[in-house]
Amino acid sequence: MKNFVYQAGTKILFGKNQVNNLVDEVLTYSNRVLITYGKNSVIKSGLLEKVTSLFKEMGVFYKELNGIQPNPRISSVRDGIRLCRENDLGFILALGGGSVIDASKAMAAGVNYDGDAWDFCLRKAVVKNPLPIGCALTLAATGSEMNGNAVISNDETQEKLAMGSDLLRPKVSMLDPTYTFSVNKWQTAAGTVDIMSHIFEQYFTPDKGTDIQDNIAESIVRTCIKYGPIAIREPENYEARANLMWASSLALNGLTSTGKMMGDWATHGIEHEVSAIYDLTHGAGLAIIFPYWMEYVLTENTAYKFARLGRNVFNILEEDELSAAKQTIMAIRSFFNSLDMPSKLSEVDIPDEYFKIMGDKACKFGPIGYFKRLNNEAVTQILMMAK
Amino acid sequence: MKNFVYQAGTKILFGKNQVNNLVDEVLTYSNRVLITYGKNSVIKSGLLEKVTSLFKEMGVFYKELNGIQPNPRISSVRDGIRLCRENDLGFILALGGGSVIDASKAMAAGVNYDGDAWDFCLRKAVVKNPLPIGCALTLAATGSEMNGNAVISNDETQEKLAMGSDLLRPKVSMLDPTYTFSVNKWQTAAGTVDIMSHIFEQYFTPDKGTDIQDNIAESIVRTCIKYGPIAIREPENYEARANLMWASSLALNGLTSTGKMMGDWATHGIEHEVSAIYDLTHGAGLAIIFPYWMEYVLTENTAYKFARLGRNVFNILEEDELSAAKQTIMAIRSFFNSLDMPSKLSEVDIPDEYFKIMGDKACKFGPIGYFKRLNNEAVTQILMMAK
């Protein structure tokens, strides 16, 4: 187990009727707030109305920024920064899923930075003195509600890049499972895949002596396997939504990565290149690519970890490591398929036209992956397998 | 799943050579520090010397309070409070295991309180404005390093009572597994039992829909079952010590209790009464009492949860709930025995003389337990079973 620092300081307000508590927490930071959201869902659900009426009641000055898209754009980030500066706002409250939260983090980072916020994604600038942010989560998927990471897309350059800082961890996150009742089957499935993929990225590593992290990782995967299908079948099943929601936060708040050198994250890197060009739902892209990545990196050296997951989570009894690993890959693909997720890029109308370019872009900062290092040709090959 | 608030804000510095980082963190709070410790182990290990020489180098004013005993006494707490007040100290740094940390929490609570610190244990006072505390952990057991709870003993009244507040969570905890290399077999075994017991207290509850918490709980128990015996056999096995150490923190930082009404905690309540009189090692007391508590509360209504643990952790295949539950109890007792922990109170020279008094004292604030409510007679009966 490697040395680590762990501090998951986000205050989680979990459950029904927490909006008052959320607003109280926001007020401990500032009474001038930017509210960010995407489309109509937070209007339909009444969440926006609840927050703004409480803000009015309490004399909070607020501005709204809506229209933040899935795979959030740097242009939205720039709009948010402008609004914060023009109105001297001191807190950003994201209402939505990972995209809205990610965009809000980039805004928070940019307000007190002189250059352009895209610099954070290009690794040209380090986050200093950001605005505090908070969120009311409406989708169980990215885990952005409890970590300091964000992924931002740039329309002009067709890039989708990650940025992050511990300083960007939300100060408070409200997780009310009832706000995910209206998430449709496709997004619920994609969210479940996203949560599992976060675990996989941190689980499939060559680190030794990290049993407790790996045991916890397996326990979160078990939760997804049990409750993903239930939430799809019964969208208003509170227990299913609650377990998935808390799983999304715990899957990516450091709990399963502490003590490891780093995560693998190659599959995310590859998927980001696909969705940078095609605006594919992130979880659906991961459902396609993850099993192919596993097949590509499977060797006698990596098989043991795939086999371990299969035995501990998918009830695979096979004793031979390589055979058990192959069965695990089949079990994962089969589970994703059972959620009606695609298993080929062609199923979501993505041709092979840019696979070479995607490979080059995925490795723009050098080879990716930790379980097995991948260069641009390897990435292109995985995409060809997933064609 | 019940509503919950979760914020495990303690900054964990995990691994080797973290003393400099610990001292840096302390300095962000105060440069006037009370160092607390027990006996000679922190002198022998060089930990005290490392901390004090860094303090001297950095011009930190510090006082030392040593001699804090296992089952820490309110008299030590009062000594610490006096030292802090007389020297205007602003931070308490505990070097040791749960007893030293617990005593330091009670001191921290007492410094700015006008009455006697025992009032917190008697529920006559609520913690307000405590001093910040930190620790360098030297024993994997109580989890005190990442929560706001403390258990204090009172020699005069032969009472052992819990107190707690989120405000008492350590600001920073250094977890260096190498400082547990010198923990002897008995204490290593007792610590492993203590960690598992914390999980059991939060796992054996009637709550529904808390699968993710229970899955994580099982993953921590698996970690103890794997690494407890290794740490006993090979005291300098870093991975074993590291996994147990991190398990101790995660077992009682809220992770497995969130979303539940409360934990059971009857077994701890009973053990506290025994060790209030006999100064028994806490984990050894738990190893004796837990299986008898399980036998006493086992009914057709409670069997399912014992059975679940057995199936998921002890590879029990029995399908009948009641039979599987009984096998789980046997498996737990057998595991504790394999660590050379006692299974009867008579083995540690505790007679039945005070069992009735212990039952009365355990229920002084009313019936205890949540999985099944226990009155004073039930407690006495469990003690008789464990005789």
Chai-1 contact restraints between the chains, C-beta under 6 A:
chainA,res_idxA,chainB,res_idxB,connection_type,confidence,min_distance_angstrom,max_distance_angstrom,comment,restraint_id
A,M1,B,A242,contact,1.0,0.0,6.0,A-B,restraint_1
A,N3,B,G15,contact,1.0,0.0,6.0,A-B,restraint_2
A,F4,B,F14,contact,1.0,0.0,6.0,A-B,restraint_3
A,V5,B,L13,contact,1.0,0.0,6.0,A-B,restraint_4
A,Y6,B,I12,contact,1.0,0.0,6.0,A-B,restraint_5
A,Q7,B,K11,contact,1.0,0.0,6.0,A-B,restraint_6
A,G9,B,G9,contact,1.0,0.0,6.0,A-B,restraint_7
A,K11,B,Q7,contact,1.0,0.0,6.0,A-B,restraint_8
A,I12,B,Y6,contact,1.0,0.0,6.0,A-B,restraint_9
A,L13,B,V5,contact,1.0,0.0,6.0,A-B,restraint_10
A,F14,B,F4,contact,1.0,0.0,6.0,A-B,restraint_11
A,G15,B,N3,contact,1.0,0.0,6.0,A-B,restraint_12
A,G209,B,E239,contact,1.0,0.0,6.0,A-B,restraint_13
A,D211,B,T223,contact,1.0,0.0,6.0,A-B,restraint_14
A,D211,B,N243,contact,1.0,0.0,6.0,A-B,restraint_15
A,I212,B,T223,contact,1.0,0.0,6.0,A-B,restraint_16
A,I212,B,N243,contact,1.0,0.0,6.0,A-B,restraint_17
A,I212,B,W246,contact,1.0,0.0,6.0,A-B,restraint_18
A,I212,B,A247,contact,1.0,0.0,6.0,A-B,restraint_19
A,N215,B,S219,contact,1.0,0.0,6.0,A-B,restraint_20
A,N215,B,R222,contact,1.0,0.0,6.0,A-B,restraint_21
A,N215,B,T223,contact,1.0,0.0,6.0,A-B,restraint_22
A,I216,B,I216,contact,1.0,0.0,6.0,A-B,restraint_23
A,I216,B,S219,contact,1.0,0.0,6.0,A-B,restraint_24
A,S219,B,N215,contact,1.0,0.0,6.0,A-B,restraint_25
A,S219,B,I216,contact,1.0,0.0,6.0,A-B,restraint_26
A,S219,B,S219,contact,1.0,0.0,6.0,A-B,restraint_27
A,R222,B,N215,contact,1.0,0.0,6.0,A-B,restraint_28
A,T223,B,D211,contact,1.0,0.0,6.0,A-B,restraint_29
A,T223,B,I212,contact,1.0,0.0,6.0,A-B,restraint_30
A,T223,B,N215,contact,1.0,0.0,6.0,A-B,restraint_31
A,E239,B,G209,contact,1.0,0.0,6.0,A-B,restraint_32
A,A242,B,M1,contact,1.0,0.0,6.0,A-B,restraint_33
A,N243,B,D211,contact,1.0,0.0,6.0,A-B,restraint_34
A,N243,B,I212,contact,1.0,0.0,6.0,A-B,restraint_35
A,W246,B,I212,contact,1.0,0.0,6.0,A-B,restraint_36
A,A247,B,I212,contact,1.0,0.0,6.0,A-B,restraint_37
